[in-house]
Each structure stands twice: as C-alpha cells, then as structure tokens.
Amino acid sequence: MRHIAASPDFREGFTEMLPACLGLVPFGAVCGVGAAAAGADMWTALGMSMIMFSGAAQILASQLLAEGAPFAVVVLTCFVAGLRFLMYSAAMAPYLKSLPARWQNALAFLLTDQAFAASIRRFDAKHDPRGGALHFLGGGLALWGCWQVTNMIGYFAGNLIPARWSLDFAVPLCFIALVAPHLDRLPTIAAAASAAFAVFALAGLPMKLNLIAAGLCGIVVGTLVDFARERWTAR
C-alpha cells in the first residue's frame, strides 16, 4: 500500500478530489443525522456509511429500517436508487478491462458521481490504465474517508439534539435539495410529479412497495414524455 500511496497518479487523484470532499460535508452530515434519527447506534451508523458509501441509499435504508420495512424491500429500494451506477460502470469498463480483478472490484466499490467524473476525464486524456486506476483510487479513497468523518459528525450532532426537535425533516429536505435543481425540463418534472402521485396513491401496498412502484412509474413516465417531446420537435 505504501508504494501505491507514493505514486504521483494516486496523489494527484487524492488532491484533485479534496474540493469535492468539501461539497460532501453537508450531505454526509445529513446522512449521519438521519441514522441518529432512525435510532441506529454508532457502530451501525458507521458500518452503514463504510459499506454502502451512498448518500441516497443510506438515507433510504435508515428511513425504511426505522419504519420496520422488510430487509428485502430495503435492499431492492437501494438497488433502484443506485441504478445510475450501471451506466457509470459501462463507461468505465473499457478502460479497466486490462486490470486484474482485484483492482476492478476495489474501484467498483469506490465508484461515485464525483469519482466517475474526474476519472473518466483522466482516462480520456491519458491512455494509461494503471495510472488512471491509481488516480481513481486516490480520488475514491479521499471521498470515502471524508464520507466517514462527515457521517460521524452528523451522527453525534444528531444525538446531541433533543429528541423533541424531531430530526425527521432532515431526510425529505435533503432529497428536495438534491432533486430541485434538476426540475428544469418537462420530462424530469413529469417523472417527479408522477412518482410523487404514485407514492401516495399506492400507499396501501405492503412492505413499503409503493416506493419502488413510484420510482418505476416516474422512470416510465419521464421516458415516455421525453420520447414524445423528441417526436414532436422532429416534426
């Protein structure tokens, strides 16, 4: 590990990702607060952030577990929330196929939106799989380490805040902050509106399946509206 950390590519990736780490601070803290609000102990909250390493999935998992949803529903909901990583993986696969399986698995675990954006630029600029992988590893570890720290800060802050303040509002506010900037096109607005309607209309479904059904409904409606818009524009 020491010779990896001494690599210029690793250090470059680590340093390049530090500004993005600052942007993670509020989100990581909210995830920690969400875990505290859901009643998780410190080790459970830390284990969730270390293993899942996904803000959206952690918030969803915390909320569903707090409401007593079955484990299978929690896993399936987090899977749907992380479907975008399939596209990221497909884009990264041609650059990483020459590397050993252990490298591919390690980098897959560290794949995030920020790491993908930085690494794909690096791979495109320099056709060096090993150097690009080290750059990816450095950036991914910077993000992962920052994520653990910010989650713990949020967790301890959440436990210091009196229970009567009810921190449950932090979860929907976080998702609103993530989604609102993207509601600038008709397909995304239609997807969000249909999913919001479906989650309430299907609230009677068992095991919180309304969340999964609403997500799928939003995807279908958004895709159909986008397709219709393109057909109309082409006329």
C-alpha positions in Angstrom: 0.0 0.0 0.0 2.9 2.4 0.7 4.2 2.3 -2.8 0.7 2.9 -4.1 0.3 6.0 -1.9 3.7 7.2 -3.1 2.6 7.1 -6.7 2.2 10.6 -8.4 -1.1 9.4 -10.0 -2.5 8.4 -6.7 -1.5 11.7 -5.0 -2.9 13.6 -8.0 -6.3 11.9 -7.7 -6.4 12.3 -4.0 -5.6 16.1 -4.2 -7.9 16.7 -7.1 -10.8 15.3 -5.1 -10.3 17.4 -2.0 -12.6 20.3 -3.2 -15.3 17.8 -3.9 -14.9 16.5 -0.3 -15.9 19.9 1.0 -19.1 19.6 -1.0 -19.9 16.3 0.6 -19.8 17.7 4.2 -23.5 18.8 4.4 -24.8 15.7 2.7 -22.6 13.4 4.8 -23.7 15.2 8.0 -27.4 14.8 7.0 -26.9 11.1 6.5 -25.4 10.8 10.0 -28.3 12.8 11.4 -30.7 10.5 9.6 -29.1 7.5 11.1 -29.3 9.0 14.6 -33.0 10.0 14.0 -33.7 6.4 12.9 -32.3 5.1 16.3 -29.1 3.5 15.0 -26.2 3.1 17.4 -22.8 4.4 16.5 -21.4 1.1 15.1 -24.5 0.5 12.9 -24.3 4.1 11.5 -20.6 3.7 10.9 -21.0 0.3 9.3 -23.7 1.6 7.0 -21.5 4.5 5.8 -18.4 2.3 5.4 -20.2 -0.5 3.5 -22.9 1.3 1.5 -21.0 4.5 0.7 -24.0 6.1 -0.9 -25.9 9.1 0.5 -29.2 8.4 -1.2 -29.1 4.7 -0.3 -28.1 5.4 3.3 -31.0 7.8 3.8 -33.5 5.4 2.2 -32.2 2.5 4.2 -32.3 4.5 7.5 -35.9 5.6 6.9 -37.1 2.2 5.8 -35.4 0.3 8.7 -36.9 2.8 11.2 -40.3 2.1 9.8 -39.9 -1.6 10.1 -39.7 -2.4 6.3 -38.5 -6.0 5.5 -34.8 -6.3 4.7 -35.6 -7.4 1.1 -37.5 -4.2 0.4 -34.6 -2.1 1.8 -32.1 -3.9 -0.5 -34.4 -3.6 -3.5 -35.1 0.1 -2.9 -31.4 0.9 -2.5 -30.7 -1.1 -5.7 -33.2 1.0 -7.6 -31.7 4.2 -6.2 -28.2 3.1 -7.4 -29.1 2.1 -11.0 -27.2 5.0 -12.4 -24.0 3.2 -11.4 -24.7 0.6 -14.1 -24.2 3.4 -16.7 -21.1 4.6 -15.0 -19.7 1.0 -14.9 -20.4 0.5 -18.6 -18.5 3.7 -19.4 -15.5 2.7 -17.2 -15.3 -1.0 -18.2 -13.3 -0.5 -21.5 -10.6 1.4 -19.5 -10.4 -1.1 -16.7 -10.7 -4.4 -18.6 -7.0 -4.9 -18.7 -6.5 -4.6 -15.0 -6.6 -7.6 -12.5 -10.0 -8.5 -11.0 -8.9 -7.3 -7.5 -8.3 -3.8 -9.0 -11.7 -3.8 -10.8 -13.5 -4.8 -7.6 -11.8 -2.2 -5.4 -12.5 0.6 -7.9 -16.1 -0.6 -8.3 -16.7 -0.2 -4.6 -15.3 3.4 -4.7 -17.4 4.5 -7.7 -19.3 7.6 -7.0 -20.6 10.5 -9.1 -17.6 12.7 -8.3 -15.0 9.9 -8.8 -16.5 8.9 -12.1 -16.5 12.5 -13.5 -12.8 13.0 -12.5 -11.6 9.6 -13.6 -13.3 9.4 -17.0 -11.6 12.7 -17.9 -8.3 11.3 -16.8 -8.7 8.1 -18.8 -9.7 10.1 -21.9 -6.8 12.4 -21.6 -4.1 9.8 -20.8 -4.5 6.3 -22.2 -2.8 4.7 -19.2 -5.0 2.1 -17.5 -2.7 1.7 -14.5 -2.1 5.4 -14.0 -5.8 6.1 -14.4 -6.7 3.4 -11.9 -4.3 4.8 -9.3 -5.8 8.3 -10.0 -9.3 6.8 -9.5 -8.1 5.0 -6.3 -6.7 8.2 -4.8 -9.8 10.2 -5.5 -12.1 7.4 -4.3 -10.3 7.0 -1.0 -10.4 10.7 -0.4 -14.1 10.7 -0.8 -14.6 7.6 1.2 -12.5 8.9 4.1 -14.3 12.3 4.1 -17.7 10.4 4.0 -16.9 8.5 7.2 -15.9 11.6 9.1 -18.9 13.7 8.0 -21.3 10.9 8.8 -19.9 10.5 12.3 -20.1 14.3 12.8 -23.7 14.2 11.8 -24.4 11.2 13.9 -23.0 12.7 17.1 -24.7 16.0 16.4 -27.9 14.2 15.9 -27.7 12.5 19.2 -26.9 15.8 21.0 -30.0 17.5 19.6 -33.1 16.9 21.9 -35.5 14.2 20.5 -38.4 16.7 20.8 -36.9 18.7 18.0 -37.8 15.8 15.6 -35.0 15.5 13.1 -37.1 13.5 10.6 -37.5 16.6 8.5 -33.8 16.4 7.5 -34.4 13.4 5.2 -37.0 14.9 2.9 -35.3 18.2 2.9 -32.1 16.6 1.7 -33.8 14.8 -1.1 -35.6 18.0 -2.1 -32.3 19.8 -2.3 -30.9 17.1 -4.5 -33.9 16.9 -6.8 -35.0 20.5 -7.2 -32.1 21.7 -9.3 -32.8 19.0 -11.9 -36.5 20.0 -12.3 -35.7 22.2 -15.3 -37.1 20.1 -18.2 -40.6 18.7 -18.9 -39.6 15.0 -18.7 -38.0 15.4 -15.3 -40.9 17.4 -14.0 -43.3 14.8 -15.3 -41.3 12.0 -13.8 -41.1 13.7 -10.4 -44.8 14.6 -10.4 -46.0 11.1 -11.4 -43.7 9.4 -8.8 -45.0 11.8 -6.1 -48.6 11.0 -7.1 -47.9 7.2 -7.2 -46.2 7.1 -3.8 -49.4 8.4 -2.1 -51.8 6.6 -4.4 -50.1 3.2 -3.7 -49.6 3.8 0.0 -51.7 0.8 0.8 -49.2 -1.6 -0.7 -47.5 -3.9 1.8 -43.8 -3.8 2.8 -43.4 -0.2 1.5 -43.6 -1.4 -2.1 -45.1 1.9 -3.0 -41.7 3.4 -3.0 -40.4 1.0 -5.6 -43.6 1.2 -7.7 -43.5 5.0 -7.6 -39.8 5.1 -8.7 -40.6 2.8 -11.6 -43.6 4.9 -12.5 -41.5 8.0 -12.6 -38.9 6.3 -14.9 -41.6 5.2 -17.3 -43.5 8.5 -17.4 -40.3 10.5 -17.8 -39.1 8.3 -20.6 -42.4 8.5 -22.4 -42.6 12.3 -22.1 -39.1 12.6 -23.3 -39.8 10.4 -26.3 -43.0 12.3 -27.1 -41.1 15.6 -26.9 -38.4 14.4 -29.3 -41.0 13.2 -31.8 -42.9 16.5 -31.6 -39.7 18.5 -32.0 -38.7 16.5 -35.0 -41.9 17.4 -36.9 
